[in-house]
Amino acid sequence: MVETESPSELIRLAGEAWARANGQAKLLDAERKRIRSVLVIHSSEKTLGKAEYDAITQEKYVVAETAAINAETEAEVLKAQYEALKIKYEIWRTKESTKRAEMTMR
């Protein structure tokens, strides 16, 4: 017989997965910002606006930005799954409570 995870354990695991993905997304966003800053500082452009534009068009920044966006998207998907599990559990809990209440009224 295969033992399945309890609903609370599934919710905990989903919450952990979301937290880890969210942390990774934050790290990648911070790295993206650091890369942009370094590229702006080392730009040969004379004005800040041109230096910033030069920085965000460089491949190193675009790759970092794409990674940060993908990580944030993954974190949001995991958060949605976590929230869906919580809602599903609450619906089940409410139905069970209603059944018990109906049994005592009979």
C-alpha positions as CSV (number, residue, x, y, z in Angstrom):
1,M,0.0,0.0,0.0
2,V,1.3,3.4,-1.0
3,E,1.0,6.1,1.7
4,T,0.1,9.5,0.4
5,E,1.2,12.8,2.0
6,S,-1.3,14.5,4.4
7,P,-2.9,17.7,3.1
8,S,-1.0,19.7,5.7
9,E,2.3,18.2,4.5
10,L,1.5,18.9,0.9
11,I,0.7,22.5,1.8
12,R,4.0,22.8,3.8
13,L,6.0,21.3,0.9
14,A,4.3,23.7,-1.6
15,G,5.0,26.6,0.7
16,E,8.7,25.6,0.9
17,A,9.0,25.3,-2.8
18,W,7.5,28.7,-3.3
19,A,9.7,30.3,-0.6
20,R,12.9,28.8,-2.2
21,A,11.9,29.9,-5.7
22,N,11.0,33.4,-4.4
23,G,14.4,33.6,-2.7
24,Q,16.1,32.6,-5.9
25,A,14.1,35.2,-7.9
26,K,15.2,37.9,-5.5
27,L,18.8,36.9,-5.8
28,L,18.7,37.0,-9.5
29,D,17.0,40.4,-9.5
30,A,19.7,41.7,-7.2
31,E,22.3,40.3,-9.6
32,R,20.6,42.0,-12.5
33,K,20.7,45.3,-10.7
34,R,24.4,44.8,-9.9
35,I,25.2,44.0,-13.5
36,R,23.4,47.1,-14.7
37,S,25.2,49.3,-12.2
38,V,28.6,48.0,-13.3
39,L,27.8,48.4,-16.9
40,V,26.6,52.0,-16.3
41,I,29.8,52.8,-14.5
42,H,32.0,51.4,-17.2
43,S,30.0,52.9,-20.1
44,S,31.9,55.3,-22.4
45,E,28.7,57.4,-22.8
46,K,28.8,60.9,-21.4
47,T,25.3,61.3,-20.0
48,L,23.7,59.1,-17.4
49,G,20.7,58.4,-19.6
50,K,22.8,57.2,-22.5
51,A,25.0,55.1,-20.1
52,E,21.9,53.5,-18.7
53,Y,20.5,52.8,-22.1
54,D,23.9,51.4,-23.2
55,A,23.9,49.1,-20.1
56,I,20.4,47.7,-20.6
57,T,21.1,46.9,-24.2
58,Q,24.2,44.8,-23.5
59,E,23.9,41.0,-23.8
60,K,25.1,40.4,-20.2
61,Y,22.3,42.6,-18.8
62,V,19.7,41.1,-21.1
63,V,20.7,37.5,-20.1
64,A,20.5,38.5,-16.4
65,E,17.1,40.3,-16.8
66,T,15.7,37.2,-18.6
67,A,16.9,34.9,-15.9
68,A,15.4,37.2,-13.2
69,I,12.0,37.4,-15.0
70,N,11.9,33.6,-15.5
71,A,12.7,33.0,-11.9
72,E,10.0,35.4,-10.7
73,T,7.5,33.7,-13.0
74,E,8.4,30.3,-11.6
75,A,8.0,31.7,-8.1
76,E,4.6,33.1,-8.9
77,V,3.4,29.8,-10.4
78,L,4.6,28.0,-7.2
79,K,2.8,30.6,-5.1
80,A,-0.4,30.0,-7.0
81,Q,-0.1,26.3,-6.5
82,Y,0.5,26.8,-2.8
83,E,-2.5,29.1,-2.5
84,A,-4.7,26.6,-4.5
85,L,-3.7,23.8,-2.1
86,K,-4.7,25.9,0.9
87,I,-8.1,26.8,-0.7
88,K,-8.7,23.1,-1.6
89,Y,-8.0,22.1,2.0
90,E,-10.3,24.8,3.4
91,I,-13.1,23.7,1.0
92,W,-12.6,20.0,2.2
93,R,-12.5,21.1,5.8
94,T,-15.7,23.1,5.5
95,K,-17.5,20.3,3.7
96,E,-16.5,17.9,6.5
97,S,-17.6,20.3,9.2
98,T,-21.0,20.7,7.4
99,K,-21.4,16.9,7.2
100,R,-20.7,16.6,11.0
101,A,-23.2,19.4,11.7
102,E,-25.9,17.7,9.6
103,M,-25.3,14.4,11.4
104,T,-25.9,16.0,14.8
105,M,-29.2,17.7,13.6
106,R,-30.7,14.4,12.6
